[in-house]
Amino acid sequence: MSPVTCALVLLAGLGCASEALAVLGGGEETVQADQRRFGGERRQAAGSQFRTHEVSLPDGSTVKQYVNASGVVFAVSWRTRLKPDLNALLGSSYAALATGSVAGAGVASARMQQLTHQPQLVVHQGGRMNAFAGLAYVPTLVPQGFNADALR
């Protein structure tokens, strides 16, 4: 399997989920390792309250990680062709998603939207075939004074 193919598989959640390291609540040092593993192009930017790392793959899929001043990934967003493996993206926060209250809306399952709001995890996700997007963050890790709505 080529590195690009493996990257797509990782992002799509079809396998290799335990290899994705730069997850919600993880350290910033893992972002570069994931970029090499995915075989994508990584861009980074720094603001006054956080840094971003965005990995772009040849198929147009992107995963963006937001890192606070302590070096912890406090938010993850994605725009992918295939439905991502939320267990891999959310890491230990995934359990909160599985047990949380969910509000959903959609038209005949063609374009579903899912919203989860909990003290330890907020997730907004949705999509349709070949177009999935979402955002997840841990409210307690968001930099103080930063409006999490700006992440959308």
Contacts in CASP RR format, 6 or more apart in sequence:
PFRMAT RR
TARGET T0000
AUTHOR 0000-0000-0000
METHOD contacts of the structure
MODEL  1
MSPVTCALVLLAGLGCASEALAVLGGGEETVQADQRRFGGERRQAAGSQF
RTHEVSLPDGSTVKQYVNASGVVFAVSWRTRLKPDLNALLGSSYAALATG
SVAGAGVASARMQQLTHQPQLVVHQGGRMNAFAGLAYVPTLVPQGFNADA
LR
1 9 0 8 1.000
3 37 0 8 1.000
3 38 0 8 1.000
3 39 0 8 1.000
4 39 0 8 1.000
4 40 0 8 1.000
4 57 0 8 1.000
4 58 0 8 1.000
6 16 0 8 1.000
6 37 0 8 1.000
6 38 0 8 1.000
7 37 0 8 1.000
7 38 0 8 1.000
7 39 0 8 1.000
7 40 0 8 1.000
7 57 0 8 1.000
8 57 0 8 1.000
8 59 0 8 1.000
8 61 0 8 1.000
8 82 0 8 1.000
9 15 0 8 1.000
9 16 0 8 1.000
10 16 0 8 1.000
10 17 0 8 1.000
10 19 0 8 1.000
10 20 0 8 1.000
10 37 0 8 1.000
10 38 0 8 1.000
10 85 0 8 1.000
10 88 0 8 1.000
11 38 0 8 1.000
11 57 0 8 1.000
11 61 0 8 1.000
11 63 0 8 1.000
11 78 0 8 1.000
11 80 0 8 1.000
11 82 0 8 1.000
11 84 0 8 1.000
11 85 0 8 1.000
12 80 0 8 1.000
12 81 0 8 1.000
12 82 0 8 1.000
12 83 0 8 1.000
12 84 0 8 1.000
12 85 0 8 1.000
13 82 0 8 1.000
13 83 0 8 1.000
13 84 0 8 1.000
13 85 0 8 1.000
13 88 0 8 1.000
14 82 0 8 1.000
14 85 0 8 1.000
15 85 0 8 1.000
17 85 0 8 1.000
17 87 0 8 1.000
17 88 0 8 1.000
18 88 0 8 1.000
19 37 0 8 1.000
20 34 0 8 1.000
20 85 0 8 1.000
20 88 0 8 1.000
20 89 0 8 1.000
21 30 0 8 1.000
21 33 0 8 1.000
21 34 0 8 1.000
22 28 0 8 1.000
22 30 0 8 1.000
22 31 0 8 1.000
22 33 0 8 1.000
22 34 0 8 1.000
22 53 0 8 1.000
22 65 0 8 1.000
22 73 0 8 1.000
23 30 0 8 1.000
23 73 0 8 1.000
23 76 0 8 1.000
23 88 0 8 1.000
23 89 0 8 1.000
23 90 0 8 1.000
23 91 0 8 1.000
23 92 0 8 1.000
23 93 0 8 1.000
24 73 0 8 1.000
24 74 0 8 1.000
24 75 0 8 1.000
24 76 0 8 1.000
24 89 0 8 1.000
24 90 0 8 1.000
24 91 0 8 1.000
24 93 0 8 1.000
24 136 0 8 1.000
24 137 0 8 1.000
24 138 0 8 1.000
25 72 0 8 1.000
25 73 0 8 1.000
25 74 0 8 1.000
25 91 0 8 1.000
25 92 0 8 1.000
25 93 0 8 1.000
25 138 0 8 1.000
25 141 0 8 1.000
26 72 0 8 1.000
26 73 0 8 1.000
27 67 0 8 1.000
27 71 0 8 1.000
27 72 0 8 1.000
27 73 0 8 1.000
28 51 0 8 1.000
28 53 0 8 1.000
28 67 0 8 1.000
28 71 0 8 1.000
28 72 0 8 1.000
28 73 0 8 1.000
31 42 0 8 1.000
31 53 0 8 1.000
31 55 0 8 1.000
31 65 0 8 1.000
31 67 0 8 1.000
31 73 0 8 1.000
32 42 0 8 1.000
32 53 0 8 1.000
34 55 0 8 1.000
35 41 0 8 1.000
35 42 0 8 1.000
35 53 0 8 1.000
35 55 0 8 1.000
38 55 0 8 1.000
38 57 0 8 1.000
39 57 0 8 1.000
40 55 0 8 1.000
40 56 0 8 1.000
40 57 0 8 1.000
40 58 0 8 1.000
41 55 0 8 1.000
41 56 0 8 1.000
42 53 0 8 1.000
42 54 0 8 1.000
42 55 0 8 1.000
42 56 0 8 1.000
43 53 0 8 1.000
43 54 0 8 1.000
43 56 0 8 1.000
44 51 0 8 1.000
44 52 0 8 1.000
44 53 0 8 1.000
44 54 0 8 1.000
45 51 0 8 1.000
45 52 0 8 1.000
46 52 0 8 1.000
49 68 0 8 1.000
49 69 0 8 1.000
49 143 0 8 1.000
49 145 0 8 1.000
49 146 0 8 1.000
50 66 0 8 1.000
50 67 0 8 1.000
50 68 0 8 1.000
50 69 0 8 1.000
50 74 0 8 1.000
50 143 0 8 1.000
50 146 0 8 1.000
51 66 0 8 1.000
51 67 0 8 1.000
52 64 0 8 1.000
52 65 0 8 1.000
52 66 0 8 1.000
52 67 0 8 1.000
53 64 0 8 1.000
53 65 0 8 1.000
53 67 0 8 1.000
54 62 0 8 1.000
54 63 0 8 1.000
54 64 0 8 1.000
54 65 0 8 1.000
55 62 0 8 1.000
55 63 0 8 1.000
55 64 0 8 1.000
56 62 0 8 1.000
59 81 0 8 1.000
60 79 0 8 1.000
60 81 0 8 1.000
61 78 0 8 1.000
61 79 0 8 1.000
61 80 0 8 1.000
61 81 0 8 1.000
61 82 0 8 1.000
62 78 0 8 1.000
62 79 0 8 1.000
62 80 0 8 1.000
63 76 0 8 1.000
63 77 0 8 1.000
63 78 0 8 1.000
63 80 0 8 1.000
63 84 0 8 1.000
63 89 0 8 1.000
64 76 0 8 1.000
64 77 0 8 1.000
64 78 0 8 1.000
65 73 0 8 1.000
65 75 0 8 1.000
65 76 0 8 1.000
66 73 0 8 1.000
66 74 0 8 1.000
66 75 0 8 1.000
66 76 0 8 1.000
66 77 0 8 1.000
66 137 0 8 1.000
66 151 0 8 1.000
67 73 0 8 1.000
67 74 0 8 1.000
68 74 0 8 1.000
68 141 0 8 1.000
68 142 0 8 1.000
68 143 0 8 1.000
69 143 0 8 1.000
72 141 0 8 1.000
74 137 0 8 1.000
74 138 0 8 1.000
74 141 0 8 1.000
74 142 0 8 1.000
74 143 0 8 1.000
75 135 0 8 1.000
75 136 0 8 1.000
75 137 0 8 1.000
75 138 0 8 1.000
75 141 0 8 1.000
75 142 0 8 1.000
75 148 0 8 1.000
75 151 0 8 1.000
76 89 0 8 1.000
76 90 0 8 1.000
76 135 0 8 1.000
76 136 0 8 1.000
76 137 0 8 1.000
77 133 0 8 1.000
77 134 0 8 1.000
77 135 0 8 1.000
77 136 0 8 1.000
77 151 0 8 1.000
78 84 0 8 1.000
78 89 0 8 1.000
78 132 0 8 1.000
78 133 0 8 1.000
78 134 0 8 1.000
78 135 0 8 1.000
79 131 0 8 1.000
79 132 0 8 1.000
79 133 0 8 1.000
79 134 0 8 1.000
80 132 0 8 1.000
80 133 0 8 1.000
81 130 0 8 1.000
81 131 0 8 1.000
81 132 0 8 1.000
82 130 0 8 1.000
82 132 0 8 1.000
83 132 0 8 1.000
84 132 0 8 1.000
86 94 0 8 1.000
86 97 0 8 1.000
86 123 0 8 1.000
86 125 0 8 1.000
86 136 0 8 1.000
87 94 0 8 1.000
89 136 0 8 1.000
90 97 0 8 1.000
90 121 0 8 1.000
90 123 0 8 1.000
90 136 0 8 1.000
93 120 0 8 1.000
93 121 0 8 1.000
93 136 0 8 1.000
93 138 0 8 1.000
96 118 0 8 1.000
96 120 0 8 1.000
96 121 0 8 1.000
97 116 0 8 1.000
97 121 0 8 1.000
97 123 0 8 1.000
97 136 0 8 1.000
100 116 0 8 1.000
100 118 0 8 1.000
101 116 0 8 1.000
101 117 0 8 1.000
101 118 0 8 1.000
102 114 0 8 1.000
102 115 0 8 1.000
102 116 0 8 1.000
103 114 0 8 1.000
103 115 0 8 1.000
103 116 0 8 1.000
104 112 0 8 1.000
104 113 0 8 1.000
104 114 0 8 1.000
104 115 0 8 1.000
105 112 0 8 1.000
105 113 0 8 1.000
106 112 0 8 1.000
106 113 0 8 1.000
110 128 0 8 1.000
111 126 0 8 1.000
111 127 0 8 1.000
111 128 0 8 1.000
112 126 0 8 1.000
112 127 0 8 1.000
112 128 0 8 1.000
113 124 0 8 1.000
113 125 0 8 1.000
113 126 0 8 1.000
113 127 0 8 1.000
114 123 0 8 1.000
114 124 0 8 1.000
114 125 0 8 1.000
114 126 0 8 1.000
115 123 0 8 1.000
115 124 0 8 1.000
116 122 0 8 1.000
116 123 0 8 1.000
119 139 0 8 1.000
119 140 0 8 1.000
120 138 0 8 1.000
120 139 0 8 1.000
120 140 0 8 1.000
121 136 0 8 1.000
121 137 0 8 1.000
121 138 0 8 1.000
121 139 0 8 1.000
122 136 0 8 1.000
122 137 0 8 1.000
122 138 0 8 1.000
122 139 0 8 1.000
122 148 0 8 1.000
123 134 0 8 1.000
123 135 0 8 1.000
123 136 0 8 1.000
124 134 0 8 1.000
124 135 0 8 1.000
124 136 0 8 1.000
124 152 0 8 1.000
125 132 0 8 1.000
125 133 0 8 1.000
125 134 0 8 1.000
125 135 0 8 1.000
125 136 0 8 1.000
126 132 0 8 1.000
126 133 0 8 1.000
126 134 0 8 1.000
127 133 0 8 1.000
135 151 0 8 1.000
135 152 0 8 1.000
137 148 0 8 1.000
137 151 0 8 1.000
139 148 0 8 1.000
142 148 0 8 1.000
END
